[in-house]
Amino acid sequence: MADSLSALLDRVRGSRDVLPHLAALETALRQRGLASLDEAPVQGLSKICSQLASLPMPADDRPLQNLQLALLDALDRRSRSRPAPMPYVDDSNLEVAEISHSAFMAIFNSQQDTEPMHLPAGDRPPGGSR
């Protein structure tokens, strides 16, 4: 696989400079084989997959096709094994209130202003000025 990847990178002039993740994979495959895929971060695997897909891969190069399948498998396996990040929610200061459509549009349209938006007295939520 490393030989096929090297040959592909050799065919495309400047590819090692423009596609550094693939160049790193080329070195890692020579040093550690496919085990290097298990050591790579998920974001790195994703970049490697997209960089490999951007190159003109010969249809008859079985090792490159196997490498691509191994990359996709590792990416899929590693993506599923990572727990989803928990959203940070601090509801200690959360205040929910209904406002009129016109008040909402006034707030929405004032996002470019640098001064804080004050709602009309009739549209203020109870207990606050938000």
PyMOL commands that set and color helices and strands:
alter all, ss='L'
color gray80, all
select helices_A, chain A and resi 2-11+15-18+20-32+35-39+42-53+62-81+91-93+101-112+121-123
alter helices_A, ss='H'
color red, helices_A
deselect
rebuild
show_as cartoon
